[in-house]
Amino acid sequence: MIKWYRFLSLWLTTLVPLAIQAQSTPTYSWTNLPKIAQPTFRKDTITILAHGAKSDGITLNTKAINAAIAACNQKGGGVVLVPSGLWLTGPIELKSNVNLHLKKAATLLFTTDKSQYVLVEGVYEGKRAARNQSPVSGTNLENVAITGQGIVDGNGDVWRAVNKGQLTENQWKAKVASGGVLKDDGTTWYPSEQFKKVSTEGRSMLLSSEKPLASFEDMKDFLRPNLVVLTGCKKVLLEGVTFQNSAAWCMHPLMCQDLTIRNVTTKNPEYAQNGDGMDIESCKNFLIEGCTLDVGDDAICIKSGKDEEGRKRGMPTENGIIRNNTVYNGHGGFVVGSEMSGGARYIFVSNCTFMGTDKGLRFKSVRGRGGVVEHIYAKDIFMKDIAGEAIFFDLYYFVKFATDGQRDERPVVNDGTPIFRDMKFENIVCTGAKKGVFIRGLPEMAVKNITMEKMVLEADKGVELIDASGIRFTNVRLITKSTKPVILVDNSSNLTFDTIQYDPQASLLFSINGERSQAIQVTNTDVAKAKTRAEFSKGALEKNLILSSTN
C-alpha cells in the first residue's frame, strides 16, 4: 500500500506535469512549421501633411510625424501615410495599432543633428547600455507596422568611424574633407574629437548603479543608435520598405512575439561598423521572407543576450521561418551568435541565396556565453563566391570590447558552456569558398549531432572537424583545390561519411589527428581513388577509421 501511494504521488507530482508540458510544446518540422500571427489595422488614414509636414528636405518634421502617429493611435489606430517626398526628421516613436506607410518615392531622412537624439537606456549586445535614441523605436506595442515602398535612411555616415583601408583613395579624401578628426597615425577617421577620445580610451557604454545614464553625456557622440528598435512588441510587420545607412545595427526586434519581416531591402555600406542587417533577439514566432540584404556585418542574425545577463533573461529566439531571401555583402548570410546566451531553437531556413558573403551558414560562440542552440534546419541554400567557409561553427569566437566583463574560460562544463547540437542541413550548393565545412567545438563540449546531406561544395579546402561528435555527411560532393587532405578530423568522434565524392587524384583523403578521434565510419565511398587513404597522427589510431562497403 505504501509503495502504491508513493507511485501515485510521483505520478501526480512529476509524470503528469511532464506529460502536460510535452503536449503543450509542439514539435516543429518542415511539415509543421511555426505559425506567426499577423497584425490587423483599421482602414482609417491620416496623412502627415495634415499635421504640417513639409517634404522640402530642409524642414524638420519630427513633431508633425509623431503627432500624426499619436492622433492615429488615439482614434483607435489605422494608417499614417507618408506621401512621396524627402522628409527630414528626428526620432520617430511608433504606437500600437498604427501602420506607418511610406508611399513609393517617400524617404524618411534622419537628421545629422545629434542633439535631436536624446540619451536613453538601451541594449548593446544583450546588456543594458547608454545609447542615443533610435531613429525609429517602439516599446511594449501591439499591432504595429512599417509598410510601403519608401526608404528609411539613418544618415549613418555622420555617426561611424571608418578605417582608411576600407575606402578607396578618393572616398578617403572626401571623408577627410567632410570634417571630423583623424587618429594620430592618420589611419582612422572619427566623426568628432569626443568620439576619438572615447574610442581610443576604450570606455564602456554599459549602465550600472555607479554609472547612471546622466554620466554618459561626455561620450554622447560615441553612442551610435540602431536604426529601428522594437522592444517587447507583439504582432509586428515590416514590409516592402528599404532600411538603409544605419549608424549601427539596422533592424533590432528585441523580445518581440509574432514578428514578420517581408520583402524588405536592407542596405549598409561594406565599411559600416556593426552594420548588421537584422538582429532577431529573444523573439518568439517570426517570419523573414523575400528580403534582400547588402550590409557591413552579419546579415540575418539570431541573438538572445550575452553571457550571464542573457542567461538570466532566459528568452531563446525560437519558432522562426527564414525563406526566399538573398544576401549580397555581409559577414554571414544566416548567423547564430555570438550573443546567444538565452539559446535558439526551432528555426527553419530555406530557399536562400548568399552571393559574396564572408561566410554562409555561420554559428559562433565562446566559453562563458552559455546557451543551447538546437533544432536548426536549413535546406535549399545556394552560395557563390563565399570569402570564408560555406558552413561554419566556431566556439572560439571572441572579439574583446570595452563592454566585456570577466568570463569563465576554464575548460570545464558549467553554466557558461555553449551547446550547439541537433541540426540538419540538406541540398546545399556552394561554388567558391575558402572551406566547404568548418566545425570547431570545445574539448569539453563538442558540436554534436549535425547531419549534412545532398551537398555540392566547390572550395579551396574540403572539410575540417575539430572537437565534433555525431556529424553525418551523406551524398556530399567535394570539389577542392587542395586535396592534402580532403577531410581533416581532429579529436572528433562518431562521424559518418556516406557516399562521398572527391577529386579522383586526391593526394590524401583523410587526415585523422588526436587520441579522441574515434568511431569514424566511411561507407559507399571509393577510397581507393585517393593516392593515400588516410594518415594518422597525435595519438589517432588506424583502427578507429572503419571502412565498410567501399573499394
C-alpha positions as CSV (number, residue, x, y, z in Angstrom):
1,M,0.0,0.0,0.0
2,I,2.8,2.4,0.9
3,K,4.6,1.6,-2.4
4,W,1.4,2.2,-4.4
5,Y,0.9,5.6,-2.6
6,R,4.4,6.6,-3.4
7,F,3.9,5.7,-7.1
8,L,0.6,7.6,-7.2
9,S,2.3,10.7,-5.6
10,L,5.1,10.5,-8.1
11,W,2.7,10.2,-10.9
12,L,0.6,13.2,-9.8
13,T,3.5,15.5,-8.9
14,T,6.0,14.6,-11.6
15,L,4.9,12.5,-14.5
16,V,1.5,14.2,-15.2
17,P,3.0,17.7,-15.3
18,L,5.7,16.5,-17.6
19,A,3.2,14.8,-19.9
20,I,1.1,18.0,-20.0
21,Q,4.2,20.1,-20.8
22,A,5.1,17.7,-23.6
23,Q,1.7,18.1,-25.1
24,S,1.7,21.9,-24.9
25,T,5.1,22.2,-26.5
26,P,4.7,21.4,-30.3
27,T,7.5,19.6,-32.1
28,Y,8.0,21.7,-35.3
29,S,9.2,20.3,-38.6
30,W,9.2,21.1,-42.3
31,T,5.6,19.7,-42.4
32,N,4.6,21.5,-39.2
33,L,6.1,25.0,-39.3
34,P,5.6,27.6,-36.6
35,K,2.5,29.9,-37.0
36,I,3.1,33.6,-36.9
37,A,0.1,35.8,-36.1
38,Q,-0.3,38.9,-38.3
39,P,-1.3,42.4,-37.2
40,T,-4.5,44.0,-38.4
41,F,-5.3,47.7,-38.8
42,R,-8.3,49.9,-39.4
43,K,-8.5,51.4,-42.8
44,D,-8.7,55.0,-41.4
45,T,-5.8,57.0,-42.9
46,I,-4.1,60.1,-41.5
47,T,-1.5,61.9,-43.7
48,I,1.4,63.6,-42.1
49,L,0.6,66.6,-44.3
50,A,-2.4,67.2,-42.0
51,H,-0.1,67.9,-39.2
52,G,2.1,70.3,-41.0
53,A,4.9,68.1,-42.5
54,K,6.8,69.5,-45.5
55,S,8.8,67.5,-48.0
56,D,11.4,70.1,-48.8
57,G,14.4,68.2,-47.3
58,I,15.1,71.1,-45.0
59,T,12.1,71.4,-42.6
60,L,12.5,69.2,-39.6
61,N,9.3,67.1,-39.5
62,T,9.7,65.3,-36.2
63,K,6.8,66.9,-34.4
64,A,4.4,66.6,-37.4
65,I,5.1,62.9,-37.9
66,N,4.9,61.9,-34.3
67,A,1.7,64.0,-33.9
68,A,0.1,62.1,-36.8
69,I,1.1,58.7,-35.2
70,A,-0.2,59.8,-31.8
71,A,-3.5,61.0,-33.3
72,C,-4.0,57.8,-35.2
73,N,-3.4,55.8,-32.1
74,Q,-5.8,57.8,-30.0
75,K,-8.5,57.3,-32.6
76,G,-8.2,53.6,-32.4
77,G,-5.5,53.0,-35.0
78,G,-5.2,52.9,-38.7
79,V,-2.7,54.1,-41.3
80,V,-0.3,57.0,-41.1
81,L,0.6,57.9,-44.6
82,V,4.0,59.4,-45.7
83,P,3.5,60.7,-49.2
84,S,6.2,60.8,-51.9
85,G,8.9,63.3,-51.0
86,L,12.1,63.9,-48.9
87,W,11.1,64.1,-45.3
88,L,13.8,65.3,-42.9
89,T,13.0,64.2,-39.4
90,G,14.3,63.4,-35.9
91,P,13.4,60.3,-33.9
92,I,10.0,58.7,-34.6
93,E,8.1,56.8,-31.9
94,L,5.7,54.2,-33.1
95,K,2.4,53.4,-31.4
96,S,0.1,50.4,-31.1
97,N,-2.5,49.8,-33.9
98,V,-0.6,52.1,-36.2
99,N,0.7,51.2,-39.7
100,L,3.3,53.8,-40.8
101,H,3.0,53.5,-44.6
102,L,5.6,55.0,-46.9
103,K,4.5,55.6,-50.5
104,K,6.9,54.9,-53.3
105,A,9.5,57.7,-53.6
106,A,8.9,58.7,-50.0
107,T,12.1,58.9,-47.9
108,L,12.3,59.4,-44.2
109,L,15.8,61.0,-43.9
110,F,17.0,61.2,-40.3
111,T,18.8,64.4,-39.3
112,T,22.5,64.7,-38.8
113,D,21.8,67.0,-35.8
114,K,22.8,64.7,-33.0
115,S,21.2,66.9,-30.4
116,Q,17.8,65.7,-31.6
117,Y,18.6,62.2,-30.3
118,V,18.4,62.1,-26.5
119,L,20.3,59.6,-24.4
120,V,18.2,56.6,-23.5
121,E,18.7,53.3,-21.7
122,G,19.1,50.8,-24.4
123,V,20.7,47.5,-25.1
124,Y,24.2,46.7,-26.5
125,E,24.8,43.1,-27.3
126,G,22.3,42.0,-24.8
127,K,23.4,44.3,-21.9
128,R,21.9,47.5,-20.5
129,A,23.7,50.3,-22.1
130,A,23.6,54.1,-22.8
131,R,22.5,54.8,-26.4
132,N,21.3,57.6,-28.4
133,Q,17.6,57.4,-29.1
134,S,17.0,55.2,-32.2
135,P,15.6,57.0,-35.3
136,V,12.6,54.6,-35.1
137,S,11.5,52.9,-31.9
138,G,8.6,51.4,-30.1
139,T,8.2,49.6,-26.7
140,N,5.5,47.2,-25.5
141,L,3.3,47.8,-28.5
142,E,0.8,45.6,-30.2
143,N,-0.3,45.7,-33.8
144,V,2.4,47.9,-35.3
145,A,3.8,48.1,-38.8
146,I,6.1,50.0,-41.2
147,T,5.0,49.2,-44.7
148,G,5.1,50.6,-48.3
149,Q,7.7,51.1,-50.9
150,G,9.6,54.0,-49.5
151,I,13.0,54.4,-47.8
152,V,14.1,54.8,-44.2
153,D,17.6,56.4,-44.2
154,G,19.6,56.7,-40.9
155,N,22.2,59.0,-42.2
156,G,24.7,56.7,-40.6
157,D,27.9,58.1,-42.0
158,V,27.9,61.0,-39.5
159,W,27.9,58.5,-36.6
160,R,30.5,56.0,-37.7
161,A,34.3,55.8,-37.6
162,V,36.0,54.3,-40.6
163,N,39.5,53.0,-41.4
164,K,41.4,54.3,-44.3
165,G,42.0,50.8,-45.7
166,Q,38.2,50.3,-46.0
167,L,37.8,53.2,-48.6
168,T,39.2,54.0,-52.0
169,E,41.7,56.9,-52.2
170,N,39.0,59.3,-53.5
171,Q,36.5,58.1,-50.8
172,W,39.1,58.7,-48.1
173,K,39.9,62.2,-49.4
174,A,36.2,63.0,-49.4
175,K,35.7,61.6,-45.9
176,V,38.6,63.7,-44.5
177,A,37.3,66.8,-46.3
178,S,33.8,66.3,-44.8
179,G,35.1,67.3,-41.3
180,G,35.7,65.1,-38.3
181,V,39.2,64.2,-36.9
182,L,41.8,61.7,-37.7
183,K,43.5,59.2,-35.4
184,D,47.0,60.3,-34.5
185,D,48.6,57.9,-37.0
186,G,46.2,59.1,-39.7
187,T,44.7,55.6,-40.4
188,T,41.2,56.2,-38.9
189,W,38.5,58.9,-39.4
190,Y,36.3,59.8,-36.4
191,P,33.1,61.9,-36.6
192,S,34.3,64.2,-33.7
193,E,37.0,64.8,-31.2
194,Q,34.7,63.4,-28.5
195,F,34.3,60.1,-30.5
196,K,38.0,59.8,-30.9
197,K,38.7,60.3,-27.2
198,V,36.2,57.8,-26.1
199,S,37.3,55.3,-28.7
200,T,41.0,55.5,-28.0
201,E,40.4,55.3,-24.3
202,G,38.2,52.2,-24.7
203,R,35.4,53.4,-22.4
204,S,32.4,51.2,-21.8
205,M,28.8,52.2,-22.6
206,L,27.3,49.8,-20.0
207,L,24.9,51.2,-17.4
208,S,25.3,50.3,-13.7
209,S,24.4,51.7,-10.3
210,E,27.7,53.5,-10.3
211,K,27.2,54.8,-13.9
212,P,23.7,56.1,-14.4
213,L,22.5,57.5,-17.8
214,A,23.4,61.1,-16.9
215,S,27.0,60.2,-16.6
216,F,27.4,59.4,-20.3
217,E,26.8,63.0,-21.6
218,D,30.6,63.4,-22.2
219,M,30.5,60.4,-24.6
220,K,27.2,61.0,-26.3
221,D,28.7,61.3,-29.8
222,F,30.2,57.8,-29.4
223,L,26.9,56.1,-28.6
224,R,25.6,55.1,-32.0
225,P,21.9,54.2,-32.3
226,N,20.4,51.2,-34.1
227,L,18.1,52.4,-36.8
228,V,14.9,50.5,-35.9
229,V,14.5,49.1,-32.3
230,L,11.2,47.4,-31.3
231,T,11.2,46.1,-27.8
232,G,8.6,43.8,-26.2
233,C,6.1,44.2,-29.0
234,K,3.5,41.8,-30.3
235,K,2.2,41.4,-33.9
236,V,4.9,43.4,-35.7
237,L,5.1,43.8,-39.5
238,L,7.9,45.3,-41.5
239,E,7.1,45.0,-45.2
240,G,8.3,46.4,-48.5
241,V,10.4,49.3,-47.2
242,T,14.1,49.9,-47.7
243,F,16.0,50.4,-44.4
244,Q,19.5,51.7,-45.1
245,N,22.5,53.6,-43.8
246,S,22.2,52.8,-40.1
247,A,24.6,54.1,-37.6
248,A,24.9,50.6,-36.1
249,W,22.5,47.6,-36.4
250,C,19.8,48.3,-39.0
251,M,16.8,46.4,-37.6
252,H,16.7,45.1,-34.0
253,P,13.5,43.4,-32.8
254,L,14.1,42.6,-29.1
255,M,11.9,40.3,-27.0
256,C,9.1,40.5,-29.6
257,Q,6.4,38.0,-30.4
258,D,4.8,37.3,-33.8
259,L,7.2,39.2,-36.0
260,T,7.0,39.4,-39.8
261,I,9.7,40.9,-41.9
262,R,8.6,40.6,-45.6
263,N,10.0,41.9,-48.9
264,V,12.3,44.3,-47.1
265,T,15.6,45.6,-48.5
266,T,18.4,46.3,-46.1
267,K,21.5,48.3,-47.2
268,N,24.6,49.4,-45.4
269,P,28.0,50.3,-46.7
270,E,30.5,47.5,-46.7
271,Y,32.6,49.6,-44.3
272,A,29.7,50.1,-41.8
273,Q,31.0,49.2,-38.3
274,N,28.4,46.9,-36.7
275,G,26.3,47.4,-39.8
276,D,24.2,44.2,-39.3
277,G,21.1,43.8,-41.3
278,M,18.6,42.1,-39.0
279,D,19.3,41.1,-35.4
280,I,16.4,39.0,-34.1
281,E,17.0,38.9,-30.4
282,S,15.0,36.8,-27.9
283,C,12.0,36.8,-30.2
284,K,9.3,34.1,-30.5
285,N,7.3,33.2,-33.6
286,F,8.9,35.1,-36.5
287,L,8.9,35.0,-40.3
288,I,11.6,36.6,-42.5
289,E,10.8,36.1,-46.2
290,G,11.6,37.7,-49.6
291,C,14.2,40.1,-48.2
292,T,17.3,41.4,-49.9
293,L,20.3,42.4,-47.7
294,D,23.6,44.0,-48.6
295,V,25.3,45.1,-45.4
296,G,28.5,45.8,-43.5
297,D,28.3,42.9,-40.9
298,D,26.1,39.9,-40.3
299,A,23.0,39.9,-42.5
300,I,20.2,37.8,-40.9
301,C,21.4,37.2,-37.3
302,I,19.9,35.3,-34.4
303,K,20.7,36.5,-30.9
304,S,19.4,36.0,-27.3
305,G,21.5,38.1,-24.9
306,K,25.1,37.9,-23.8
307,D,26.8,35.9,-21.0
308,E,25.2,36.0,-17.5
309,E,22.7,38.7,-18.4
310,G,21.4,36.7,-21.3
311,R,21.2,33.5,-19.3
312,K,19.2,35.4,-16.6
313,R,16.8,36.8,-19.2
314,G,16.3,33.2,-20.3
315,M,14.5,34.0,-23.5
316,P,15.6,32.0,-26.5
317,T,14.9,33.1,-30.1
318,E,12.6,30.4,-31.2
319,N,10.0,29.2,-33.7
320,G,11.3,31.0,-36.8
321,I,10.9,30.7,-40.6
322,I,13.5,32.3,-42.8
323,R,12.9,31.8,-46.5
324,N,13.3,33.2,-50.0
325,N,16.0,35.8,-49.0
326,T,19.0,37.0,-50.9
327,V,22.2,38.2,-49.2
328,Y,25.0,40.0,-51.0
329,N,27.7,41.5,-48.9
330,G,27.7,40.5,-45.2
331,H,29.9,38.8,-42.7
332,G,27.4,35.9,-42.7
333,G,24.3,35.0,-44.6
334,F,22.4,33.3,-41.8
335,V,24.1,33.7,-38.4
336,V,23.5,32.5,-34.9
337,G,25.6,34.2,-32.2
338,S,27.8,35.1,-30.8
339,E,25.4,36.6,-28.2
340,M,23.2,33.6,-27.9
341,S,23.2,33.0,-24.1
342,G,19.4,32.6,-23.9
343,G,19.5,29.9,-26.6
344,A,17.9,29.4,-30.0
345,R,15.7,26.6,-31.3
346,Y,13.3,25.5,-34.0
347,I,14.4,27.8,-36.8
348,F,13.8,26.8,-40.4
349,V,15.9,28.3,-43.2
350,S,15.1,27.6,-46.8
351,N,15.5,28.8,-50.4
352,C,18.1,31.5,-49.6
353,T,20.9,32.7,-51.8
354,F,24.2,34.1,-50.5
355,M,26.3,36.0,-53.0
356,G,29.8,37.0,-51.8
357,T,29.2,36.9,-48.1
358,D,32.2,36.3,-45.8
359,K,30.5,33.1,-44.6
360,G,27.3,31.2,-45.5
361,L,25.7,29.4,-42.5
362,R,27.6,30.8,-39.6
363,F,27.4,29.7,-35.9
364,K,29.6,31.3,-33.3
365,S,30.1,31.4,-29.6
366,V,32.8,31.1,-26.9
367,R,33.4,29.8,-23.4
368,G,31.4,31.9,-20.9
369,R,28.4,32.5,-23.1
370,G,26.3,29.5,-22.2
371,G,23.1,28.9,-24.0
372,V,21.8,26.0,-26.1
373,V,21.4,26.3,-29.9
374,E,19.4,23.3,-31.3
375,H,16.9,22.2,-33.8
376,I,18.1,24.5,-36.6
377,Y,17.2,23.2,-40.1
378,A,18.4,24.5,-43.4
379,K,17.6,23.3,-46.9
380,D,17.9,24.6,-50.5
381,I,20.7,27.1,-49.7
382,F,22.7,28.3,-52.7
383,M,26.0,30.2,-52.3
384,K,28.5,31.8,-54.6
385,D,31.9,33.4,-54.0
386,I,32.0,32.9,-50.2
387,A,35.1,34.5,-48.9
388,G,35.5,32.1,-45.9
389,E,33.5,29.0,-45.1
390,A,30.2,27.9,-46.6
391,I,29.2,26.2,-43.3
392,F,30.9,27.4,-40.2
393,F,30.8,26.5,-36.5
394,D,33.3,28.1,-34.1
395,L,33.2,28.0,-30.3
396,Y,36.4,30.0,-30.0
397,Y,34.9,33.2,-31.5
398,F,35.7,36.2,-29.4
399,V,36.4,39.9,-30.1
400,K,37.4,42.0,-27.0
401,F,35.2,45.0,-26.4
402,A,35.2,47.6,-23.6
403,T,31.7,46.3,-22.7
404,D,33.0,42.8,-22.0
405,G,33.3,41.7,-18.4
406,Q,35.1,38.7,-17.0
407,R,34.2,35.3,-18.5
408,D,34.9,31.9,-17.0
409,E,37.3,30.5,-19.6
410,R,38.1,27.3,-17.8
411,P,37.8,24.2,-20.0
412,V,35.0,22.7,-17.8
413,V,31.3,22.2,-18.3
414,N,29.3,24.8,-16.4
415,D,26.5,27.4,-17.0
416,G,28.8,29.3,-19.3
417,T,29.4,26.4,-21.7
418,P,27.8,27.0,-25.1
419,I,26.0,24.0,-26.6
420,F,25.3,23.6,-30.3
421,R,23.5,20.4,-31.3
422,D,20.8,18.6,-33.3
423,M,20.7,20.3,-36.7
424,K,20.2,19.2,-40.2
425,F,21.3,20.9,-43.5
426,E,20.3,19.5,-46.9
427,N,20.5,20.4,-50.5
428,I,23.3,22.9,-50.0
429,V,25.2,24.1,-53.1
430,C,28.3,26.4,-53.0
431,T,30.5,27.4,-55.9
432,G,33.6,29.2,-54.5
433,A,34.6,29.3,-50.8
434,K,37.8,29.1,-48.7
435,K,36.5,26.0,-47.0
436,G,33.4,23.9,-47.5
437,V,32.7,22.9,-43.9
438,F,34.5,24.0,-40.7
439,I,33.4,22.8,-37.3
440,R,35.4,23.6,-34.2
441,G,33.8,22.8,-30.8
442,L,35.3,22.7,-27.4
443,P,37.2,19.7,-25.9
444,E,34.7,19.7,-23.0
445,M,31.7,20.3,-25.3
446,A,31.8,19.1,-28.9
447,V,29.5,20.5,-31.6
448,K,27.3,17.4,-32.0
449,N,24.6,15.7,-33.9
450,I,24.8,17.7,-37.2
451,T,23.5,16.0,-40.3
452,M,24.5,17.3,-43.8
453,E,23.2,15.6,-46.9
454,K,22.9,16.2,-50.6
455,M,25.6,18.9,-50.8
456,V,27.9,20.1,-53.6
457,L,30.8,22.2,-52.2
458,E,33.4,23.8,-54.5
459,A,36.1,25.3,-52.3
460,D,39.8,25.7,-51.7
461,K,39.6,23.1,-48.9
462,G,37.0,20.5,-48.1
463,V,36.0,19.6,-44.5
464,E,37.6,20.3,-41.2
465,L,36.2,18.8,-38.0
466,I,37.7,19.7,-34.6
467,D,36.1,18.6,-31.4
468,A,33.0,17.5,-33.2
469,S,30.8,14.5,-32.5
470,G,27.9,12.8,-34.2
471,I,28.5,14.6,-37.5
472,R,27.0,12.8,-40.5
473,F,27.7,13.5,-44.2
474,T,25.6,11.8,-46.8
475,N,25.8,12.2,-50.5
476,V,28.3,15.0,-50.5
477,R,30.5,16.1,-53.4
478,L,33.7,17.9,-52.5
479,I,35.4,19.8,-55.3
480,T,38.6,21.2,-53.8
481,K,41.8,22.9,-54.9
482,S,43.7,21.4,-52.0
483,T,43.5,17.6,-51.6
484,K,46.0,17.1,-48.8
485,P,43.8,16.3,-47.1
486,V,40.2,16.5,-48.5
487,I,38.9,15.8,-45.0
488,L,40.6,16.7,-41.7
489,V,39.5,15.2,-38.4
490,D,41.0,16.4,-35.1
491,N,39.8,14.8,-31.8
492,S,36.3,14.1,-33.2
493,S,34.2,11.0,-32.8
494,N,31.1,9.1,-34.1
495,L,31.5,10.5,-37.6
496,T,29.8,9.1,-40.6
497,F,30.9,9.7,-44.2
498,D,28.4,8.0,-46.6
499,T,28.6,8.4,-50.4
500,I,31.3,11.0,-50.6
501,Q,32.6,12.1,-54.0
502,Y,36.0,13.9,-54.3
503,D,38.8,14.5,-56.8
504,P,39.9,11.1,-58.1
505,Q,43.6,12.3,-58.0
506,A,43.4,13.4,-54.4
507,S,46.7,13.3,-52.5
508,L,45.2,12.4,-49.1
509,L,41.5,11.7,-48.4
510,F,41.6,11.7,-44.5
511,S,44.0,13.3,-42.1
512,I,43.0,12.0,-38.6
513,N,44.6,13.5,-35.6
514,G,44.2,13.2,-31.8
515,E,43.6,10.3,-29.5
516,R,39.9,11.3,-29.1
517,S,39.3,10.7,-32.8
518,Q,37.3,7.5,-32.7
519,A,34.4,5.7,-34.4
520,I,34.9,7.2,-37.9
521,Q,32.9,5.3,-40.4
522,V,33.1,5.5,-44.2
523,T,30.5,3.8,-46.4
524,N,29.6,3.8,-50.1
525,T,32.7,5.7,-50.9
526,D,35.5,4.7,-53.3
527,V,38.5,5.5,-51.0
528,A,40.9,3.7,-53.5
529,K,40.9,6.7,-55.8
530,A,43.0,8.8,-53.4
531,K,46.7,8.3,-53.5
532,T,46.7,7.9,-49.8
533,R,43.5,6.9,-47.9
534,A,44.4,8.2,-44.5
535,E,47.2,9.4,-42.3
536,F,47.1,9.3,-38.5
537,S,49.0,11.5,-36.0
538,K,48.9,12.9,-32.5
539,G,47.6,9.6,-30.9
540,A,45.0,8.8,-33.5
541,L,44.7,5.1,-34.2
542,E,44.1,3.5,-37.6
543,K,41.6,1.0,-36.1
544,N,39.2,3.9,-35.4
545,L,38.7,4.5,-39.1
546,I,36.2,1.9,-40.2
547,L,35.9,1.4,-44.0
548,S,32.8,-0.6,-45.0
549,S,31.1,-1.2,-48.3
550,T,34.0,0.6,-50.1
551,N,36.5,-0.2,-52.7
